[in-house]
């Protein structure tokens, strides 16, 4: 997993599309969905941790 678009593709594989119009809220919702996928055993830790770090990094860049 290399970037934000990779995280979007991962969520898309599970039919998860998030758009609220507010980037910060979108990222927070993506983090929540990602956590749910991991806790339910649908994604491995090898996918979860890098994706979470990417989202946290993106959240730090947003000042909405």
C-alpha angles and dihedrals in degrees: 000000000000110000153351093288090057089056090050089052091050092053091044090058087065095045094256114146118169126189123148098154091251114092095204092052091046091055093046090052091048089053090052093049091047090052091051091051091051096045090050092051096246095123131034126242088249089065098034101055099049091044091050092050091050091051092047089051091050091048090055090055094054121087099177 
